[in-house]
């Protein structure tokens, strides 16, 4: 897509990934999806009724999270959709960081809803 922007972040938060479970991955996906959905509904409201969120989570030596967000919106004037989407995605990553930081320094990560 013309003007498409890709941002890459890397941050070390001290997780012991050998204890990372499928439940943690599912929780990360839920956090991202809920954050993006809520933010888009609040910011764009009726100006957008169609969007696709693709979330990838990979756990090897590092935890890698990717988010692809495609939004069709009806905007007028000088409203920049890319700036809005950057803020929405940044908020989703910040929400995940908050979730993950509660597990730093522990030997085992458990699902917070257990």
N, C-alpha and C positions, 0 to 999 in steps of 0.2 A: 504494500500500500504506500503511495507517495507520502512522504513526510513521516513515515513510521519511525518511532523512536524505540531504541533498545537500551535499557540501562542494566548495568551489572554491579552488584554489590558483593562484598566479601567481608564477613565479620566473624571474629573468633569470640565465642562466649563460653568456652570451657566445658562442653558436654562430653560425657563418656559414651560414645555411640555404640559400643558393644552391647550395652544394655537397652538400646533403643528398640521399641516394639512396633508391631503393626498398628496397635491401638494409638500410639503416639502419632504415627503418620496420619491416621484417619482424623485425629483431633486437629492436627495442623491444617489439613484440608478443610475441615469444618470452620475453623477460625477464619481462614482466608476467605472462603466463600461467603460466610455471614458478614464479615467486615465489608467486602466489596459490594455485596447486594444492598446492605443497609446504607452505605455511603452513596451509591448510585441513586437509590430511591430518594434519599434526602436532598442530594445536590441537583439531580436532573429531573426528578419527579416524572411528570407526564411528557416531558420532552424526549424521553427515551423509553421505548417499550420492548426493545430487542437488544440483548447483549449475550455474549458467549464468554464464559470463564473457563480456561484450561489451566489446570494446576498440575505440576509435576513435582514429585518428592522422591529424591534418591538418597539412600543411605549407604555409603561405602566407608571410605576413610574420613569423609566429610559428609555433612548434611547439605544437600543442594536442593533448593526450592526454586521453581520457575513458575511464573504467572504470565499467561497470555490473555489479554482482555480485548475483545472486539466489541465495540459499542456503536450502534446506530442511533444518532440523536438529532433532534431538530433544534438547532441553535441559531440565533440571530445576533447580529452585531459583532462585537469584538470578543465574544466568549471563545476561549481557546480550549477545545475538547482535550487536547494532549496535556495541557496543564492540569485539568481536572482529573484525568486518568492517572497522571503521575502522583497526584496527592492521594487518590484513592488507593493505589497500589502501595505507596509508601506507608499509608495507615495500616494496610493489611500486614505488611512486613513488620511494622512496629508491634502490632498485636501478637504476631507469632513470636517475636523476640521476648515479649513479656511472658508469654506462656513457657518458652524454653528456659528463660533465666531462672525460673523457680526451681529448675532441676540442676542447676550448676552446683558442683561440689557434692552431689549425692552419688552413691555407688550405683543406684538403680533408678531408672525413670519409670514412673507408673502413671497410669491415666488418672487425671485429676477428677474424673467423674466416677471413680470406682467406689 
